[in-house]
Amino acid sequence: MANSAAIIKQAKERIIVEKRDVPGPQASEILVKNRAVAVNPVDWKVQSSGHFITKYPIVLGSDICGTVEAVGSDVKHFKEGDRVTGFAAVLASSNIDEGAFQQYTILRENCAARIPENLSFVEGATLPMAVATAGVGMWEKLGIAKPTESKQSGGFLVWGAASSVGSAVLQMAASLGFTVFAICSSHNHEEARKLGAAEVFDYNAGDVARHVISRAESAKTPIRYAFDAVSVPSSIPQAAAILEGFGGGKLCRTLPSPEDPRLPKSVEVVTTSAYDVAASSHDFGRWLFNDWLEGVLQDKSYKISPAIEIVEGGIESVQKAFDVHKQGVSGKKLVLPLA
Ligand SMILES: NC(=O)c1ccc[n+]([C@@H]2O[C@H](COP(=O)([O-])OP(=O)(O)OC[C@H]3O[C@@H](n4cnc5c(N)ncnc54)[C@H](OP(=O)(O)O)[C@@H]3O)[C@@H](O)[C@H]2O)c1
């Protein structure tokens, strides 16, 4: 079997497409033939900064969807032929076999989920990084109880609700029972409402924090949790100010940054890390992918969002997809279908 791969030979270099061997799975791993892969901001950030990767050459990429070609001796959850989506762990391991942007990728059993027949490979590829980042943030870092019969109450702020991570957080928070206050550009408000947002606000309009506080006060829905999916310098203090308006709370961000002196003391700040599912939180990853994600895809309660933008050309177009994403996307996930 040939394995065409988007290889970066040295830190900060551009991609060269070359053939490499098809890897074999270790005991708790599966080998997946990729039918679609998706791009995340971290891909071009790592390419241009050289951060995270300790060994070159490397194949980057975290989001894959395809069919199981082989399973390791300890694998119980998957069998050959299963259609799966999964979080490729290259950024946790610097293992080239665990990079998404090639025809065959090794996935860890606890970072993969079977997808139902009604879901296409292209749709499935949008999920892993967003679900891992949102899931670790919600259930591991914010410490919100996993879904049970009894619903949560109160307000939940999602800043950056049109981003890949934000749309996953929005759906998780709404399904847990929170009243979701979603912040995104106005042209993405309808989509945010479809995903379960009760109230939507445009961050480009003036004094969003004051508007959110006043709306939540009149609805008697105090906001104690916030998830800043974009975590830009302007968003974190505003999300924190909203929590402060209700006496404080817990704020999850997606990017680490030096402590911001403008943040109120009543706000506890935590940082999510998608890579925890591969690096440390193995049992949590198993629950998130093997149980929760499979369940919400099967019962169709989880919606594919943001909208998919196809990048044609397969592995040869991975560099182009990085370059397009670097220019910025609005309510879009870039996906490359593979033969
Ligand atoms: N810690 C981790 O493990 C981890 C994992 C994944 C991602 N991340 C990081 O999390 C961030 C989001 O990733 P992603 O893949 O979800 O990004 P993305 O989908 O590419 O984000 C694009 C969206 O960001 C929104 N946005 C930009 N500036 C905004 C602002 N000031 N306020 C509100 N929304 C804003 C835009 O919303 P509108 O179109 O509505 O304007 C746009 O739709 C990135 O920085 C990424 O590197 C971290």
The ligand as a Tripos MOL2 file, in Angstrom:
@<TRIPOS>MOLECULE
LIG
   48    52     1     0     0
SMALL
NO_CHARGES

@<TRIPOS>ATOM
      1 N1         -5.9370   24.5860   23.6550 N.am      1 LIG1
      2 C1         -6.1670   23.7430   22.6610 C.2       1 LIG1
      3 O1         -5.9580   22.5280   22.8030 O.2       1 LIG1
      4 C2         -6.7450   24.2520   21.3760 C.ar      1 LIG1
      5 C3         -7.3560   23.3500   20.5020 C.ar      1 LIG1
      6 C4         -7.9710   23.8550   19.3460 C.ar      1 LIG1
      7 C5         -7.9100   25.2140   19.0630 C.ar      1 LIG1
      8 N2         -7.2370   26.0370   19.9080 N.ar      1 LIG1
      9 C6         -7.1590   27.4800   19.6130 C.3       1 LIG1
     10 O2         -8.4790   27.9700   19.7870 O.3       1 LIG1
     11 C7         -8.7200   29.0240   18.8610 C.3       1 LIG1
     12 C8         -9.9940   28.6960   18.0800 C.3       1 LIG1
     13 O3         -9.7780   27.5590   17.2450 O.3       1 LIG1
     14 P1        -10.8770   27.1760   16.1560 P.3       1 LIG1
     15 O4        -10.3810   26.0580   15.3430 O.co2     1 LIG1
     16 O5        -12.1840   27.0300   16.8250 O.co2     1 LIG1
     17 O6        -10.8500   28.5140   15.2900 O.3       1 LIG1
     18 P2        -11.6160   28.9270   13.9760 P.3       1 LIG1
     19 O7        -12.8090   28.0600   13.7560 O.co2     1 LIG1
     20 O8        -10.6520   29.0320   12.8760 O.co2     1 LIG1
     21 O9        -12.0870   30.4050   14.4080 O.3       1 LIG1
     22 C9        -12.6390   31.2570   13.4670 C.3       1 LIG1
     23 C10       -13.7200   32.0540   14.1630 C.3       1 LIG1
     24 O10       -13.1400   32.8990   15.1640 O.3       1 LIG1
     25 C11       -14.0920   33.8950   15.4380 C.3       1 LIG1
     26 N3        -13.4720   35.0720   16.0440 N.ar      1 LIG1
     27 C12       -12.3220   35.6860   15.6780 C.ar      1 LIG1
     28 N4        -12.0860   36.7550   16.4940 N.ar      1 LIG1
     29 C13       -13.1160   36.8030   17.3810 C.ar      1 LIG1
     30 C14       -13.4400   37.6510   18.4700 C.ar      1 LIG1
     31 N5        -12.6660   38.6860   18.8170 N.pl3     1 LIG1
     32 N6        -14.5640   37.3850   19.1680 N.ar      1 LIG1
     33 C15       -15.3670   36.3460   18.8270 C.ar      1 LIG1
     34 N7        -15.1200   35.5050   17.8170 N.ar      1 LIG1
     35 C16       -14.0060   35.7310   17.0910 C.ar      1 LIG1
     36 C17       -14.7000   34.2370   14.0940 C.3       1 LIG1
     37 O11       -16.0660   34.4650   14.3900 O.3       1 LIG1
     38 P3        -17.0260   35.3380   13.4470 P.3       1 LIG1
     39 O12       -16.9430   34.6750   12.1090 O.co2     1 LIG1
     40 O13       -18.3430   35.1980   14.0900 O.co2     1 LIG1
     41 O14       -16.4860   36.7310   13.4470 O.co2     1 LIG1
     42 C18       -14.4560   32.9810   13.2360 C.3       1 LIG1
     43 O15       -15.6430   32.3570   12.8120 O.3       1 LIG1
     44 C19        -7.4660   29.1220   17.9780 C.3       1 LIG1
     45 O16        -6.6300   30.1320   18.4890 O.3       1 LIG1
     46 C20        -6.8100   27.7760   18.1680 C.3       1 LIG1
     47 O17        -5.4200   27.7940   17.9250 O.3       1 LIG1
     48 C21        -6.6600   25.6080   21.0610 C.ar      1 LIG1
@<TRIPOS>BOND
     1     1     2 1
     2     2     3 2
     3     2     4 1
     4     4     5 ar
     5     4    48 ar
     6     5     6 ar
     7     6     7 ar
     8     7     8 ar
     9     8     9 1
    10     8    48 ar
    11     9    10 1
    12     9    46 1
    13    10    11 1
    14    11    12 1
    15    11    44 1
    16    12    13 1
    17    13    14 1
    18    14    15 2
    19    14    16 1
    20    14    17 1
    21    17    18 1
    22    18    19 2
    23    18    20 1
    24    18    21 1
    25    21    22 1
    26    22    23 1
    27    23    24 1
    28    23    42 1
    29    24    25 1
    30    25    26 1
    31    25    36 1
    32    26    27 ar
    33    26    35 ar
    34    27    28 ar
    35    28    29 ar
    36    29    30 ar
    37    29    35 ar
    38    30    31 1
    39    30    32 ar
    40    32    33 ar
    41    33    34 ar
    42    34    35 ar
    43    36    37 1
    44    36    42 1
    45    37    38 1
    46    38    39 2
    47    38    40 1
    48    38    41 1
    49    42    43 1
    50    44    45 1
    51    44    46 1
    52    46    47 1
@<TRIPOS>SUBSTRUCTURE
     1 LIG1         1 GROUP 0 **** ****
